[in-house]
Amino acid sequence: MTAPSDAERIAWLRLARTPNVGPVAFDHLLRRFGSAKAALDALPRLTQRGAVPRPPPETAAVAEIEAGERLGARLLLAGEADFPTSLRTLDTPPPPLIWTLGDLALLSRPAVAVVGARVASAAGQRFARGLAADLGREGLVVASGLARGVDGAAHEGALATGTVAVLGGGVADIYPPEHEDLHGRIAAGGLIVSESPPRHRAQAKDFPRRNRLISGLALAVVVVEAELKSGSLITARLAAEQGREVLAVPGSPLDPRARGTNDLLRQGAAVCEGIEDVLRVLEGLNGRGVREPERGGWSPAAGEPDEALRERVAGLLSPTAAFVDDIVRGAGAPAPMVFAALVELALAGRAAFGPSGTVHRP
């Protein structure tokens, strides 16, 4: 990707902030129309029979960029040279953009995520802190979510060698409040990353996206403690879907914070009792995941989907997720046309893309 003009950066940000435009739709629109500006211009005609998603005004995009610059943060667009290779090499499209605050060089180093319970035991926090320090001594960056408990301990352990905090809110959103000092130290010596606008306050809907970013930035995810229903297990599931390695620290069956990690082990996660286990898993990767996958381009020869095809595709959707390939077979039309129809339905709020090449009706 050549360096985009200021106008294209603003258009890119507006398109990324448009309702119903997730990573899959964004990637398709960019390939189909050649630029974010052209995709914005095409939105009204792509949603003829549904609600037209309204991009934020240009003034809002400019204000977001200026707010980030005042903080000393940097906006990275997917495809730019400094955008993390680990995200570009995901099988699914990467987030269209990320905001960063701190040492960008950390994004070029291999990373391991260490996550776990917010209400963590003293032993769990000590293990996370020690493992993070050991990972740092091996030249690995430690990524986590700056939450209470295991996350905070992992950041503390890796501060001296390199840590990345991934936030649900913007890079300036300090949560929990007691991590204000830790947030400041990471911004000064590590790196803070977020998909949200710089001063956005985190909401519940932001955390699945944050968890996906944590696992996407890492080669492997280590879960230290987790109850059966926890964000850490969501991160582990996303990691597996992204082709990342998942490790879990075994715990006592008497501690509910070990039920999630023990269940991960039953499902095939690797055991983590220390740095040697992590290094053994990483050695087994043998360079996997370093190439950017071919996602397929858009050819005008494929044709534009008409209303009949859109409705036929819509009729194949249900609340149960189905693979896009199955929708293509059921529609009986060329794959590029069916995928274009799915994107147009998503823009109108009538379809939603999920992980691992799935789609469903909202």
C-alpha positions in Angstrom: 0.0 0.0 0.0 1.4 3.4 -1.0 1.2 6.2 1.5 -2.4 7.4 1.4 -3.2 11.1 0.9 -4.7 13.1 3.8 -8.1 13.0 2.0 -7.9 9.2 1.6 -7.0 8.8 5.3 -10.0 10.8 6.3 -12.2 8.8 3.9 -10.7 5.5 5.3 -11.5 6.6 8.9 -15.1 7.6 7.9 -15.7 4.3 6.2 -14.3 2.3 9.1 -16.6 4.2 11.5 -19.7 3.7 9.4 -22.4 1.5 11.1 -22.5 -2.1 9.8 -19.1 -1.8 8.1 -17.0 -4.4 9.9 -13.6 -5.7 8.8 -15.1 -8.1 6.2 -17.3 -5.5 4.6 -14.6 -2.9 4.7 -12.1 -5.2 3.0 -14.6 -6.1 0.3 -15.6 -2.5 -0.4 -12.0 -1.3 -0.6 -11.2 -4.1 -3.2 -14.4 -3.6 -5.1 -14.2 0.2 -5.5 -10.4 0.8 -5.2 -10.5 3.5 -2.5 -12.3 4.4 0.7 -13.6 7.6 -1.0 -15.1 5.6 -3.9 -16.7 3.1 -1.4 -18.3 6.0 0.6 -19.7 7.4 -2.6 -21.2 3.9 -3.5 -22.9 3.2 -0.2 -26.3 4.8 -0.9 -26.8 2.7 -4.1 -25.6 -0.5 -2.4 -28.5 -0.3 0.2 -31.4 0.6 -2.1 -33.9 -1.6 -0.2 -32.6 -1.2 3.3 -31.5 1.5 5.8 -28.5 3.4 4.4 -25.6 3.4 6.9 -24.6 7.0 7.5 -20.8 7.6 7.6 -19.7 10.2 10.2 -19.1 13.6 8.7 -15.7 14.6 7.5 -15.4 17.0 10.4 -15.8 14.1 12.9 -13.0 12.2 11.2 -10.7 15.2 11.2 -11.6 15.8 14.9 -10.7 12.2 15.8 -7.3 12.5 14.0 -6.5 15.8 15.7 -7.5 14.4 19.1 -5.1 11.5 18.6 -2.3 13.8 17.5 -2.7 15.9 20.6 -2.2 12.8 22.7 0.9 11.8 20.7 -0.9 8.8 19.3 -0.6 7.5 15.8 -3.2 6.2 13.5 -2.2 3.1 11.4 -4.3 2.0 8.5 -4.3 -1.7 7.5 -1.7 -2.2 4.7 0.6 0.6 5.9 4.2 -0.4 6.5 4.0 -0.1 10.3 0.7 -2.0 10.6 1.3 -5.2 12.4 2.3 -8.2 10.2 0.5 -10.5 12.7 -2.8 -8.8 11.9 -2.2 -8.7 8.1 -1.6 -12.4 8.1 -4.9 -13.4 9.7 -7.1 -15.6 7.5 -9.9 -13.1 8.1 -9.5 -9.4 7.2 -7.7 -7.4 9.8 -9.3 -4.4 11.5 -9.3 -1.5 9.1 -7.2 0.7 11.5 -5.7 0.9 14.9 -4.6 3.7 17.1 -1.2 3.4 18.9 0.4 5.2 21.7 4.0 4.5 22.7 6.8 2.4 21.1 5.7 1.3 17.6 8.8 -0.9 17.3 7.1 -3.4 19.6 4.7 -4.3 16.9 7.5 -5.7 14.8 8.6 -8.2 17.5 7.0 -11.6 18.1 4.4 -11.5 20.9 2.7 -13.8 23.4 -0.6 -12.9 25.1 -1.0 -13.6 28.8 -4.6 -13.2 30.0 -6.7 -14.4 32.9 -9.2 -13.6 35.7 -9.8 -10.1 36.9 -10.4 -11.4 40.4 -7.2 -13.5 40.3 -5.6 -15.3 43.2 -2.3 -14.1 44.5 -0.6 -17.3 43.1 -2.1 -16.6 39.7 -0.9 -13.1 39.6 2.6 -14.2 40.7 2.7 -16.8 38.0 1.6 -14.3 35.3 4.1 -11.7 36.5 6.9 -14.3 36.5 6.0 -15.8 33.1 5.8 -12.4 31.5 9.3 -11.5 32.8 10.6 -14.8 31.5 9.0 -14.2 28.1 10.6 -10.8 28.0 14.1 -12.2 28.7 13.6 -14.5 25.7 12.9 -11.5 23.5 9.2 -11.8 23.3 6.7 -9.0 23.8 3.8 -9.6 26.2 0.3 -8.5 25.2 -2.7 -8.3 27.5 -5.8 -6.2 28.1 -4.8 -4.0 31.1 -7.6 -5.4 33.2 -7.4 -6.1 36.9 -5.8 -9.3 38.1 -3.8 -11.4 35.7 -3.6 -8.8 32.9 -2.1 -6.1 35.1 0.4 -8.6 36.6 1.5 -9.7 33.1 2.1 -6.0 32.1 4.0 -5.4 35.3 6.2 -8.4 34.6 7.1 -7.3 31.1 7.4 -3.5 31.5 11.2 -3.7 31.4 11.3 -5.8 28.2 8.2 -4.8 26.2 4.5 -5.0 26.7 1.5 -4.1 24.6 -1.8 -3.1 26.3 -4.9 -3.6 24.1 -7.9 -1.5 25.2 -11.6 -1.7 24.5 -11.8 2.1 24.9 -9.5 4.5 23.2 -5.8 4.8 24.0 -6.5 7.6 26.5 -9.3 5.6 28.3 -7.9 4.5 31.6 -9.8 1.5 33.0 -9.8 0.3 35.7 -9.0 3.7 37.3 -6.5 2.1 39.7 -4.3 1.3 36.6 -3.7 5.0 35.9 0.0 4.7 36.8 0.4 1.5 34.9 -1.3 3.0 31.9 1.2 5.9 32.0 4.2 3.6 32.4 3.1 1.5 29.4 2.5 4.6 27.3 6.0 5.8 28.2 7.9 2.5 27.7 5.6 0.1 26.1 2.7 0.4 23.7 -1.1 1.0 24.0 -3.3 -0.2 21.1 -7.0 0.3 20.3 -9.4 0.2 17.5 -11.6 2.8 19.1 -11.3 6.6 18.8 -8.6 7.9 21.2 -10.9 9.3 23.9 -13.7 6.7 23.5 -14.9 5.3 26.9 -15.1 1.5 26.8 -18.5 -0.1 26.6 -19.5 -3.8 26.9 -19.7 -4.2 23.1 -16.1 -3.1 22.7 -14.5 -6.0 24.6 -15.0 -8.8 22.1 -13.3 -6.6 19.5 -10.5 -6.0 22.0 -10.1 -9.7 22.7 -9.9 -10.4 19.0 -7.1 -7.8 18.7 -5.2 -9.3 21.7 -5.1 -12.8 20.1 -4.5 -11.5 16.7 -1.3 -9.6 17.7 0.1 -12.7 19.4 1.6 -16.0 18.2 0.1 -17.8 21.2 -2.3 -17.0 24.1 -1.6 -18.2 27.6 -4.7 -18.3 29.9 -3.6 -18.3 33.6 -6.9 -18.4 35.5 -10.5 -18.2 34.1 -13.9 -19.2 35.2 -16.1 -21.1 32.8 -17.8 -17.9 31.6 -15.1 -15.3 31.1 -13.6 -12.9 28.6 -10.4 -14.9 28.8 -12.0 -18.0 27.4 -13.5 -15.8 24.6 -9.9 -14.7 23.8 -8.8 -18.3 23.8 -11.6 -19.3 21.4 -10.8 -16.4 19.1 -7.1 -17.3 19.2 -8.0 -20.9 18.1 -10.2 -19.5 15.2 -7.3 -17.2 14.2 -4.9 -20.2 14.1 -3.0 -19.1 17.2 -1.7 -21.5 19.8 -3.6 -21.7 23.1 -2.0 -22.7 26.3 -3.6 -23.0 29.8 -2.2 -23.1 33.3 -3.7 -26.1 35.2 -5.3 -25.4 38.6 -7.0 -26.9 41.5 -10.5 -28.3 40.8 -11.5 -26.7 44.1 -10.9 -23.2 42.7 -13.6 -21.9 40.3 -11.0 -19.8 38.7 -9.3 -23.0 37.4 -12.5 -24.4 35.8 -12.0 -22.5 32.6 -8.4 -23.3 32.2 -8.9 -27.0 33.1 -11.7 -27.1 30.5 -9.3 -25.6 27.9 -6.9 -28.5 28.6 -9.7 -31.0 28.2 -10.4 -29.4 24.8 -6.8 -29.8 23.7 -5.0 -26.7 24.8 -1.3 -27.1 25.6 -0.3 -27.2 29.3 1.7 -24.2 30.5 3.6 -24.7 33.7 6.4 -22.2 32.8 8.4 -20.6 30.0 9.7 -23.9 28.7 6.2 -24.9 27.7 5.6 -21.7 25.8 8.9 -21.9 24.0 8.2 -25.5 23.0 4.9 -24.5 21.4 6.5 -21.6 19.6 9.3 -23.8 18.3 6.6 -26.0 16.7 5.2 -23.2 14.6 8.1 -23.4 12.1 7.4 -20.0 10.5 3.6 -20.6 10.1 1.5 -17.5 9.7 4.1 -15.2 8.3 2.5 -14.8 4.8 -0.3 -12.5 4.0 -3.2 -14.6 2.6 -4.8 -14.1 -0.7 -8.3 -12.8 0.0 -9.4 -12.5 -3.6 -10.0 -9.3 -5.4 -13.0 -7.9 -7.2 -13.4 -8.1 -10.9 -16.0 -6.1 -12.8 -16.4 -9.1 -15.0 -18.1 -10.8 -12.1 -21.1 -8.6 -12.5 -23.2 -6.7 -10.0 -25.7 -8.5 -7.8 -29.3 -7.6 -8.7 -32.3 -7.4 -6.4 -33.4 -11.0 -7.2 -30.0 -12.4 -6.1 -29.9 -10.3 -3.0 -33.3 -11.6 -1.9 -32.3 -15.2 -2.8 -29.2 -14.9 -0.7 -31.2 -13.2 2.2 -33.6 -16.2 2.1 -30.7 -18.6 2.7 -29.6 -16.8 5.9 -30.9 -17.8 9.4 -29.9 -16.9 13.0 -27.7 -19.9 12.9 -24.3 -19.2 11.4 -23.5 -20.8 8.0 -20.3 -20.9 6.0 -20.2 -18.4 3.2 -19.3 -21.3 0.8 -22.6 -23.0 1.7 -24.5 -19.8 0.9 -22.7 -19.6 -2.4 -23.7 -23.1 -3.3 -27.3 -22.5 -2.2 -27.5 -19.3 -4.3 -26.3 -21.0 -7.5 -24.5 -17.8 -8.6 -20.8 -16.9 -9.0 -19.0 -16.6 -5.7 -18.0 -12.9 -6.1 -21.6 -11.9 -6.9 -22.9 -13.8 -3.9 -20.3 -12.3 -1.6 -21.1 -8.8 -2.9 -24.8 -9.5 -2.2 -23.9 -10.6 1.4 -21.9 -7.4 1.9 -24.8 -5.3 0.6 -27.2 -7.1 3.0 -24.8 -6.5 5.9 -24.7 -2.8 5.1 -28.5 -2.8 5.3 -28.4 -4.6 8.6 -29.8 -7.8 7.2 -26.7 -10.0 7.5 -23.8 -10.2 9.8 -20.4 -11.8 9.3 -18.9 -13.9 12.0 -15.5 -15.6 12.5 -14.0 -18.3 10.4 -15.9 -17.4 7.2 -19.4 -17.6 8.6 -22.5 -15.3 8.1 -25.9 -15.2 9.7 -29.1 -13.2 9.9 -29.0 -10.7 12.9 
